[in-house]
Amino acid sequence: MTPTETAADDALARRTIATVTWRLMPLLGVMYLIAYIDRQNISYAKLQMVGDLGSSESVFGLGASLFFLGYFLCEVPANVILERVGARLWFTRIMATWGLITVLLGFTRNTAMFYGLRFLLGVAEAGFFPGVLFVLTLWFPQKHRAAMIGWFMIASAVANGVGAAIGGALLDLDGALGLKGWQWVFVSTGVPALLLAVIVLVVLPDGPEKAPWLDRAGRDWLGRTLREERETGGKVEHGNPFAALLDRRVWMLASVYVAFPLAAYGLSYWLPTVVRSFGVTNTVNGFINIIPWVVTGLALWWVPRHSARTGEQTWHVVGPGLVAASALALSLVVPGSIPKFACLCVAAAGIFSAQPVFWSLPPTFLKGASAAAGIAAINSVGNLGGFIAQNAVPIIRDRSGSDLVPMIFLSACLVVGSCLVFVVLGALRRDAGRRAADQSMASPVAPAASPHSSTQAVR
């Protein structure tokens, strides 16, 4: 290409990525915001609901954690269905069902009903987060994905902040219109999901080729770029997408990832309880809990961009994980409520900001339906960490009598997971090198860029 053609192509690329970003990411972000609020609401409802149901912290924690069991069982099938029917219809179904079940949780009458609805909520939401990760592979070239995942996950930080503010305030509506505070928490957070489902059905396109706001030149450039990425770099698409579940690279990444949801859900589930021990009201508790998620949002913005700018991936996963582990451990020993809370803010930022770079890795070796299944498998196994956290943290608290001792358990899990990143990413690099070499020998006339793109996929 001539310099003029190259400049024109670069300008088209920038314009297309900017258009897709501003048209797609706000809607996906709002969807995740609602989803995360519907996950996080249990941590505030718990402050009143435990007493009303007559359960202990550990019994209630088991019920809360059943969400992750339903999620685990249905995650991979849900993502495979999404790949076949399209994001618009499948995301609409997901949001409508999880909104309805969240509202029904507000009318829980006993522990058995609570257990059943929490399990069904996991079944309903299964496929949403990994579905979005897969959808991003249909819209963004590889070098942009970590930043886009970072933007998407900022919604989780906003959701925790918004959920913290409204969760505490809703609890203080106790008695209004004949509903208890915890009932207001569920009803008020479930209705927005039902309303958003209608918007998603009308607004969300299934892919670039069906986006009315993307011009022909942009569609052509995006289609060509994504097609070239799929055809180079040793990416695999199995004949049966469920065969991705047998890919050892999928399970290697899943084994690493489990530490991060475990720590994230353990911290977000328990943080309101820790803050309450400082002697504040429910409303003040909610507003104080905005602070960790503001810090987390800033980290989610900075870490993936720094990774993309430097081309380094390993330390952008390991570093935040170890910082979070250290902060959780320090929260046990530093004196005073403010320093303890500051440590938890740093821990939240580290736990979440490691994940966008991590999630840019599976599409470097999987494509198509196999990518959908592989991403879902990694996320479903990883989210078993949430099941573990919401059982282990209350049990540790009940046995230790301390709201902070569970943090040492979360810290230890993060240290192990972060250290395993070195082993797993090293193995992925070696595997990418071998596949690139095999591809070069099988296609001696292949462009020189192909092995480069493969060996640079994981740094």
Secondary structure, DSSP 8 states (H G I E B T S, - for coil): --HHHHHHHHHHHHHHHHHHHHHHHHHHHHHHHHHHHHHHHHHHHHHHHHHHHT--HHHHHHHHHHHHHHHHHHHHHHHHHHHHH-HHHHHHHHHHHHHHHHHHHTT--SHHHHHHHHHHHHHHHTTHHHHHHHHHHHHS-HHHHHHHHHHHHHHHHHHHHHHHHHHHHHHTTTTGGG--HHHHHHHHHHHHHHHHHHHHHHH--SSGGG-TTS-HHHHHHHHHHHHHHHHSTT-B--SSGGGGGG-HHHHHHHHHHTHHHHHHHHHHHHHHHHHHTTS--HHHHHHHTHHHHHHHHHHHHHHHHHHHHHT--HHHHHHHHHHHHHHHHHHHHS-SHHHHHHHHHHHHHHHHHTHHHHHTSGGGTB-HHHHHHHHHHHHHHHTHHHHHHHHHHHHHHHHH--SSTHHHHHHHHHHHHHHHHHHHHHHHHHHHHHHHHHHHHH-TTS-THHHHHHHTS--
